[in-house]
Amino acid sequence: MQSAGSGWGNGLLGVIIFSGSLPATRVAVGGFSALFLTSARAAIAALLGAALLGLLHQARPARNDLASLTIVALGVVVGFPLLTALALQHITSAHSIVFIGLLPLSTAIFAVLRGGERPQPLFWLFAVLGSATVAGFALSSDGSASLIGDLLMVAAIVLCGLGYAEGAALSRRLGGWQVISWALLLALPLMVPVAIWTWPPTWSGIGVPAWIGLAYVSVFSMFVGFIFWYRGLATGGIARVGQLQQLQPFFGLALAGFLLHEPVAWSMIAATALVVVCVFFARRFA
């Protein structure tokens, strides 16, 4: 019970931190290219991870952990940040946030494939119903839809679910912050050249909001959030704690509406509420 409570507590903190990721990315792509934003945030977070690993004298991961760390890096260091940054050039952050409703299903599927978990059959029924709701919303016209943006978000969710499940399984041996730190360092040799190649030709036209967005996704979305999130998934169960992502669309829509003044259509709220109901029942059978 204590382990489950710790898992839920850490998972909730991670979800709260991640809720600002898409609004912050939306602001940041107003001043930086998607490639530069992806590589810069990863490089900055990698420096934080390297400093922490060095200060606490952490041993290097075993050679057989490198494949899993590569998957984590592909999913949450490169794939999700890049694809969401590209998507947010076509859709609003409010529209993109609804797709987060797919993350519990994506994470649960990879928890079975990569983490060895076995949820009950009714779990899959409600998980699929929630995902169908998200798909229906994406296909509807709410004034902010874009086929390219929607497809990019779906691809981002798939890679993110893979990275979450793989990282959580690995966290049981290495620890949550160690996993994201090593994954960031593994991606660093690729991220630094990309950052240099996509370096903005001038900094004068980049506003303060874009810098704030870059700082948030680099420090909190790319590093601090994962410390709590991977710890929560590892101690409380990947499929089970992964359902806390049902709260992320609510937090994200609130940020998009109040901070960015983006229109939050009734269809977004209705779709999010229905997804929450489905995921609530899915959690009971996880």
C-alpha positions as CSV (number, residue, x, y, z in Angstrom):
1,M,0.0,0.0,0.0
2,Q,2.8,2.4,0.9
3,S,4.5,1.6,-2.4
4,A,1.3,2.2,-4.3
5,G,0.7,5.5,-2.5
6,S,4.2,6.7,-3.3
7,G,3.7,5.6,-7.0
8,W,0.5,7.7,-7.3
9,G,2.1,10.7,-5.5
10,N,5.1,10.8,-7.7
11,G,3.1,10.1,-10.8
12,L,0.7,13.0,-10.0
13,L,3.6,15.4,-9.6
14,G,5.0,14.2,-13.0
15,V,1.6,14.8,-14.7
16,I,1.3,18.3,-13.2
17,I,4.7,19.2,-14.6
18,F,4.1,17.6,-18.0
19,S,0.8,19.5,-18.3
20,G,2.7,22.7,-19.1
21,S,4.8,21.0,-21.9
22,L,2.5,21.5,-24.9
23,P,1.5,25.1,-24.0
24,A,5.2,25.9,-23.4
25,T,6.2,24.2,-26.7
26,R,3.5,26.2,-28.5
27,V,5.0,29.4,-27.2
28,A,8.6,28.3,-27.9
29,V,8.0,27.4,-31.6
30,G,7.0,31.0,-32.1
31,G,10.6,31.9,-31.7
32,F,12.6,28.8,-32.5
33,S,12.4,26.1,-35.2
34,A,11.1,22.7,-34.2
35,L,14.5,21.0,-34.7
36,F,16.4,23.6,-32.7
37,L,13.9,23.5,-29.9
38,T,14.1,19.7,-29.8
39,S,17.8,19.5,-29.8
40,A,18.4,22.5,-27.5
41,R,16.0,21.3,-24.8
42,A,17.6,17.8,-24.9
43,A,21.2,19.3,-24.7
44,I,20.3,21.6,-21.8
45,A,18.6,18.7,-19.9
46,A,21.6,16.4,-20.6
47,L,23.9,18.9,-18.9
48,L,21.7,18.9,-15.9
49,G,21.6,15.1,-15.9
50,A,25.4,14.9,-16.3
51,A,25.9,17.2,-13.4
52,L,23.7,15.2,-11.1
53,L,25.2,11.9,-12.2
54,G,28.7,13.3,-11.5
55,L,27.8,14.9,-8.1
56,L,26.2,11.7,-6.9
57,H,28.9,9.4,-8.3
58,Q,26.5,7.1,-10.2
59,A,27.9,4.0,-11.9
60,R,27.5,3.7,-15.6
61,P,24.6,1.5,-16.8
62,A,25.4,-2.1,-17.9
63,R,26.0,-2.8,-21.6
64,N,22.7,-4.7,-21.8
65,D,20.8,-1.6,-20.6
66,L,22.0,0.4,-23.7
67,A,19.3,-0.9,-25.9
68,S,16.5,0.1,-23.5
69,L,18.1,3.5,-22.9
70,T,18.2,4.0,-26.7
71,I,14.4,3.3,-26.9
72,V,13.8,5.8,-24.1
73,A,15.9,8.4,-25.9
74,L,14.0,7.7,-29.2
75,G,10.7,8.0,-27.4
76,V,10.9,10.9,-25.0
77,V,14.1,12.7,-25.8
78,V,13.7,12.9,-29.6
79,G,10.4,11.5,-30.8
80,F,7.8,13.1,-28.6
81,P,9.4,16.6,-28.4
82,L,10.1,16.8,-32.1
83,L,6.8,15.5,-33.3
84,T,4.8,17.7,-30.9
85,A,6.8,20.8,-31.9
86,L,6.1,20.1,-35.6
87,A,2.4,19.4,-34.8
88,L,2.1,22.7,-32.9
89,Q,3.0,24.5,-36.1
90,H,-0.3,23.3,-37.5
91,I,-2.7,23.1,-34.5
92,T,-3.2,25.0,-31.2
93,S,-1.9,23.6,-27.9
94,A,-5.5,23.3,-26.7
95,H,-6.3,21.0,-29.7
96,S,-3.1,19.0,-29.2
97,I,-3.8,18.4,-25.5
98,V,-6.8,16.3,-26.2
99,F,-4.5,13.7,-27.8
100,I,-2.9,13.2,-24.4
101,G,-6.0,11.1,-23.7
102,L,-4.3,8.5,-25.9
103,L,-1.3,8.2,-23.7
104,P,-2.7,5.9,-21.0
105,L,-3.6,3.4,-23.7
106,S,-0.3,3.7,-25.5
107,T,1.6,3.4,-22.2
108,A,-0.5,0.4,-21.2
109,I,0.1,-1.4,-24.5
110,F,3.8,-1.0,-24.2
111,A,3.6,-2.0,-20.5
112,V,2.4,-5.4,-21.7
113,L,4.9,-5.6,-24.6
114,R,7.9,-4.3,-22.8
115,G,7.1,-4.3,-19.0
116,G,5.4,-7.7,-18.7
117,E,2.2,-6.4,-17.1
118,R,-1.2,-8.1,-17.7
119,P,-4.2,-5.9,-17.2
120,Q,-7.7,-7.5,-17.1
121,P,-9.8,-7.7,-20.3
122,L,-12.2,-4.9,-19.1
123,F,-9.2,-2.6,-18.9
124,W,-8.8,-2.8,-22.6
125,L,-12.5,-2.2,-23.3
126,F,-12.5,1.1,-21.5
127,A,-9.0,2.0,-22.8
128,V,-10.1,1.5,-26.4
129,L,-13.4,3.4,-25.8
130,G,-11.3,6.4,-24.6
131,S,-9.0,6.2,-27.6
132,A,-12.0,6.0,-30.0
133,T,-13.3,9.2,-28.3
134,V,-10.0,10.9,-29.1
135,A,-10.0,9.7,-32.7
136,G,-13.6,10.9,-33.1
137,F,-12.6,14.3,-31.8
138,A,-9.6,14.5,-34.1
139,L,-11.8,13.7,-37.2
140,S,-14.4,16.3,-36.2
141,S,-14.0,19.9,-37.3
142,D,-13.5,22.3,-34.3
143,G,-11.9,25.1,-36.2
144,S,-8.4,24.2,-35.1
145,A,-8.0,20.7,-36.7
146,S,-5.3,19.8,-39.2
147,L,-4.7,16.4,-40.6
148,I,-0.9,16.9,-40.6
149,G,-1.0,18.1,-37.0
150,D,-3.3,15.3,-35.9
151,L,-1.1,12.6,-37.5
152,L,2.0,14.1,-35.9
153,M,0.3,14.1,-32.5
154,V,-0.7,10.4,-32.9
155,A,2.9,9.4,-33.8
156,A,4.2,11.4,-30.9
157,I,1.8,9.6,-28.5
158,V,2.9,6.2,-29.7
159,L,6.6,7.0,-29.2
160,C,5.9,8.6,-25.9
161,G,4.0,5.6,-24.6
162,L,7.0,3.4,-25.7
163,G,9.4,5.7,-23.9
164,Y,7.3,5.8,-20.7
165,A,6.9,2.0,-20.5
166,E,10.6,1.2,-21.4
167,G,11.9,3.8,-19.0
168,A,9.7,2.7,-16.2
169,A,10.7,-0.9,-16.5
170,L,14.4,0.2,-16.5
171,S,13.8,2.5,-13.5
172,R,13.2,-0.5,-11.4
173,R,16.9,-1.3,-11.7
174,L,18.6,2.0,-12.3
175,G,16.2,4.6,-10.7
176,G,14.0,7.1,-12.3
177,W,16.3,10.2,-12.6
178,Q,19.2,8.0,-13.6
179,V,17.3,6.6,-16.6
180,I,16.3,9.9,-18.0
181,S,19.8,11.3,-17.3
182,W,21.6,8.4,-19.1
183,A,19.1,8.6,-22.0
184,L,19.7,12.3,-22.4
185,L,23.5,11.7,-22.4
186,L,23.1,8.9,-25.0
187,A,21.3,11.3,-27.3
188,L,23.6,14.2,-26.7
189,P,26.1,13.4,-29.5
190,L,23.2,13.7,-31.9
191,M,21.5,16.7,-30.3
192,V,24.5,19.0,-30.2
193,P,25.3,18.9,-34.0
194,V,21.6,19.4,-34.7
195,A,21.4,22.4,-32.4
196,I,24.4,23.9,-34.1
197,W,23.1,23.2,-37.6
198,T,19.7,24.8,-36.8
199,W,21.2,27.6,-34.8
200,P,19.0,30.8,-35.3
201,P,20.6,33.2,-37.7
202,T,19.7,36.1,-35.3
203,W,18.5,36.2,-31.7
204,S,17.1,39.7,-31.9
205,G,13.6,38.7,-33.0
206,I,13.1,36.0,-30.4
207,G,10.8,37.3,-27.7
208,V,10.8,36.6,-23.9
209,P,7.8,34.2,-24.1
210,A,9.8,31.9,-26.5
211,W,12.8,31.9,-24.1
212,I,10.5,31.1,-21.1
213,G,9.0,28.2,-23.2
214,L,12.4,26.9,-24.0
215,A,13.5,27.1,-20.4
216,Y,10.4,25.2,-19.2
217,V,10.5,22.3,-21.6
218,S,14.3,22.0,-21.1
219,V,14.4,21.9,-17.3
220,F,10.9,20.7,-16.2
221,S,9.4,18.8,-19.2
222,M,12.7,17.1,-20.2
223,F,14.2,16.4,-16.8
224,V,12.5,17.3,-13.5
225,G,9.1,15.8,-14.6
226,F,10.7,12.5,-15.5
227,I,12.3,12.1,-12.0
228,F,8.8,11.9,-10.5
229,W,7.1,10.2,-13.4
230,Y,9.5,7.2,-13.8
231,R,9.6,6.7,-10.1
232,G,5.8,6.7,-10.0
233,L,5.5,4.2,-12.8
234,A,8.2,1.9,-11.5
235,T,6.8,1.7,-7.9
236,G,3.0,1.9,-8.6
237,G,2.7,-0.1,-11.9
238,I,3.1,1.2,-15.4
239,A,-0.4,0.6,-16.6
240,R,-2.1,1.6,-13.3
241,V,-0.2,4.9,-12.6
242,G,-0.2,5.7,-16.3
243,Q,-3.9,6.3,-16.0
244,L,-3.1,9.5,-14.0
245,Q,-2.5,11.0,-17.4
246,Q,-6.3,11.4,-17.5
247,L,-5.7,14.6,-15.5
248,Q,-3.2,16.1,-17.9
249,P,-5.7,17.3,-20.5
250,F,-7.6,19.2,-17.8
251,F,-4.5,20.9,-16.5
252,G,-3.2,21.6,-20.0
253,L,-6.5,23.0,-21.3
254,A,-6.6,25.3,-18.4
255,L,-3.1,26.6,-19.1
256,A,-3.9,27.0,-22.8
257,G,-7.0,28.9,-22.1
258,F,-5.8,31.1,-19.2
259,L,-2.1,31.7,-20.1
260,L,-2.2,31.6,-23.9
261,H,-5.8,32.8,-24.3
262,E,-6.4,30.0,-26.9
263,P,-10.1,29.2,-27.6
264,V,-11.1,26.0,-25.7
265,A,-14.1,24.7,-27.7
266,W,-16.9,22.8,-25.9
267,S,-16.0,19.7,-28.0
268,M,-12.5,19.7,-26.5
269,I,-14.0,19.8,-23.0
270,A,-16.6,17.1,-23.8
271,A,-14.0,14.8,-25.4
272,T,-11.6,15.2,-22.5
273,A,-14.4,14.5,-19.9
274,L,-15.5,11.4,-21.8
275,V,-11.9,10.2,-22.0
276,V,-11.5,10.7,-18.3
277,V,-14.5,8.6,-17.5
278,C,-13.2,5.8,-19.7
279,V,-9.8,5.9,-18.2
280,F,-11.2,6.0,-14.7
281,F,-12.9,2.7,-15.3
282,A,-9.9,1.3,-17.1
283,R,-7.8,2.1,-14.0
284,R,-10.0,-0.1,-11.9
285,F,-9.2,-3.1,-14.0
286,A,-5.5,-2.4,-14.6
